[in-house]
Amino acid sequence: QVQLVESGGGLVQAGGSLRLSCRASGSNFGVNRLGWYRQAPDKARELVAAITGSGGDTRYADSVRGRFTISTDSAQNTFYLQMSSLKPEDTAIYYCQRIDASGYVAWGQGTQVTVSS
């Protein structure tokens, strides 16, 4: 069974940067899509960024475009979310997601990102 382990969250001042990592293990299938979601208190979970298994296509929420970058290592076992110019409204729990070629969807445990003003 696929397991995703996240790391890299924390407390940062507005304008600062953080990099989240998500390491996958236990998969026997290639990657269809990798993504990062976030959920703020009393809000629905939203897609922040995603990248296709080929790495050729990326998509970003309008609120983070130009500030966040999703990337993956060459083996696609670990993927990242580089967050820059952070704002207080970026405060949320961030979750990584992996959809493999069989359609199986795996989620990370979530990591808290807090941006102070």
C-alpha positions as CSV (number, residue, x, y, z in Angstrom):
1,Q,0.0,0.0,0.0
2,V,1.2,3.4,-0.9
3,Q,2.3,5.6,2.0
4,L,3.1,9.4,1.8
5,V,5.1,11.1,4.4
6,E,5.2,14.9,4.5
7,S,7.7,17.2,6.1
8,G,8.7,20.8,6.0
9,G,5.8,22.7,7.6
10,G,6.3,25.3,10.3
11,L,5.9,28.9,11.4
12,V,7.3,31.6,9.2
13,Q,6.8,35.4,9.0
14,A,5.0,37.0,6.1
15,G,7.3,37.3,3.1
16,G,9.2,34.2,4.1
17,S,9.7,30.9,2.4
18,L,9.1,27.2,3.2
19,R,9.6,24.0,1.2
20,L,7.3,21.1,1.8
21,S,8.4,17.5,0.9
22,C,6.3,14.4,0.3
23,R,8.0,11.1,0.1
24,A,6.2,8.1,-1.4
25,S,6.8,4.4,-0.7
26,G,5.1,1.1,-1.4
27,S,3.8,1.8,-4.9
28,N,4.1,-0.7,-7.8
29,F,2.5,1.7,-10.3
30,G,3.7,4.8,-12.1
31,V,2.5,8.2,-11.3
32,N,-0.6,9.7,-12.9
33,R,-0.6,13.0,-11.0
34,L,1.0,14.5,-7.9
35,G,-0.6,17.3,-6.0
36,W,-0.7,19.6,-3.0
37,Y,-3.9,20.6,-1.3
38,R,-4.5,22.8,1.8
39,Q,-7.3,23.3,4.2
40,A,-7.7,26.3,6.4
41,P,-10.0,26.3,9.5
42,D,-13.7,26.3,8.6
43,K,-12.8,26.1,4.9
44,A,-13.0,23.3,2.3
45,R,-9.8,21.6,1.1
46,E,-8.5,23.2,-2.0
47,L,-6.0,22.3,-4.7
48,V,-2.9,24.4,-4.5
49,A,-0.7,22.8,-7.2
50,A,-0.4,19.7,-9.3
51,I,1.9,18.1,-11.7
52,T,1.4,15.3,-14.2
53,G,3.3,12.1,-14.0
54,S,5.3,13.1,-17.0
55,G,6.2,16.3,-15.3
56,G,5.2,18.2,-18.4
57,D,2.1,19.9,-17.1
58,T,1.6,21.9,-13.9
59,R,-1.4,23.8,-12.6
60,Y,-1.7,26.3,-9.7
61,A,-4.5,27.9,-7.8
62,D,-4.8,31.6,-8.8
63,S,-4.0,32.6,-5.2
64,V,-0.5,31.0,-5.3
65,R,0.5,31.3,-9.0
66,G,3.9,33.0,-9.2
67,R,4.7,32.3,-5.6
68,F,4.6,28.5,-5.2
69,T,6.3,25.9,-7.4
70,I,5.6,22.2,-7.5
71,S,8.4,19.8,-8.5
72,T,9.5,16.2,-8.3
73,D,12.7,14.3,-8.2
74,S,13.7,12.3,-11.2
75,A,12.3,9.0,-9.8
76,Q,9.1,10.7,-8.7
77,N,9.4,9.2,-5.3
78,T,9.6,12.6,-3.6
79,F,7.9,15.8,-4.6
80,Y,8.0,19.3,-3.3
81,L,6.1,22.5,-2.9
82,Q,8.4,25.5,-2.7
83,M,6.5,28.4,-1.2
84,S,7.8,31.9,-1.4
85,S,6.4,35.4,-0.5
86,L,4.2,33.7,2.0
87,K,1.1,35.5,3.2
88,P,-1.0,35.1,6.4
89,E,-3.8,33.7,4.2
90,D,-1.6,30.8,3.2
91,T,-1.9,29.5,6.8
92,A,-3.4,26.0,6.6
93,I,-2.8,22.3,6.9
94,Y,-1.1,21.2,3.7
95,Y,-1.7,17.7,2.3
96,C,0.1,15.9,-0.5
97,Q,-1.7,13.6,-2.9
98,R,-0.5,10.9,-5.3
99,I,-2.7,9.3,-7.9
100,D,-1.0,6.4,-9.5
101,A,-1.6,4.8,-12.9
102,S,-4.1,2.3,-11.4
103,G,-6.2,5.2,-10.1
104,Y,-5.3,4.7,-6.5
105,V,-5.3,7.9,-4.5
106,A,-3.0,8.3,-1.6
107,W,-2.8,11.2,0.9
108,G,-0.2,12.4,3.2
109,Q,-0.9,13.0,6.9
110,G,-0.8,16.8,6.6
111,T,1.6,19.4,7.8
112,Q,0.8,22.7,9.4
113,V,2.0,25.9,7.8
114,T,1.5,29.1,9.8
115,V,2.4,32.5,8.4
116,S,2.5,35.3,10.9
117,S,1.9,38.9,9.9
